[in-house]
Amino acid sequence: MTPTTLGYAFLGGLLPSFIWLYFLLKEDARCPEPRKIVALAFIAGMAAVPFALPLEQYAKAHLLGAIPVLTAWALIEEMLKYVMAATFILWRHAVDEAPDYVIYMITVALGFAAAENMLFLLTPISNGHIATSFFTGDIRFLGSTLLHITASATIGFAFAFSKNYRPPMRVAASAGGLILAIALHTAFNTLIISEGTSTTFAAFFLVWTAAVVFFATFEVLKYFQYRNLPTNTCLP
């Protein structure tokens, strides 16, 4: 595998995530997060992929049936993204407002998606199928990358809306968010691997519907967080 192939895969994997990250940070332009912490969250998400691969191979080798395997894969990926966020990001003083939980969970997810996209692009690029690699990148930009965003966002919302609750309620909320993220991830993967145009359309309809709900909920969360603040003023 040549350095050129690796370079194309690297750029092709990063570009979709960087585009989504740009829009995410634009949404948070009023009270921007420290860029170093954002970068750390992105790298932490990328670092989760090498841990996910052997675990997913183990699940594939020891589970019978497509649904159990896909559920295990979703569980592994969502748990690892959450563990990376909890280990490196969520305890920091920079995470001091409810929308921050959503922003950092999504940033970790984008890092994970970037590394995952690189792996998917290696084979078509190394075989000289540049057009196929561009098509794969476009599909993953619209589908799987957005899936990672919305799935991890559910965990972020669980933390955000339970921010002022007692610890047992926060644990219950985060568990509920994680279960919902796994369910969404499993449903998308189940539909996307099924043969037929209708199931593929259903998979994209599912993830884009979830994305619309996510963006609307994020706007509501920001409204309640910043409604009493003057323009261009953040909480201390």
Secondary structure, DSSP 4 states (H G I P E B T S, - for coil): --HHHHHHHHHHHHHHHHHHHHHHHHHTTTSPPPHHHHHHHHHHHHHHHHHHHHHHHHHHHH--SHHHHHHHHHHHHHHHHHHHHHHHTTTSTT--SHHHHHHHHHHHHHHHHHHHHHHHHHHHHHTT-HHHHHHHHHHHHHTHHHHHHHHHHHHHHHHHHTTTS-HHHHHHHHHHHHHHHHHHHHHHHHHHHSSSHHHHHHHHHHHHHHHHHHHHHHHHHHHHHHTTSPTT----
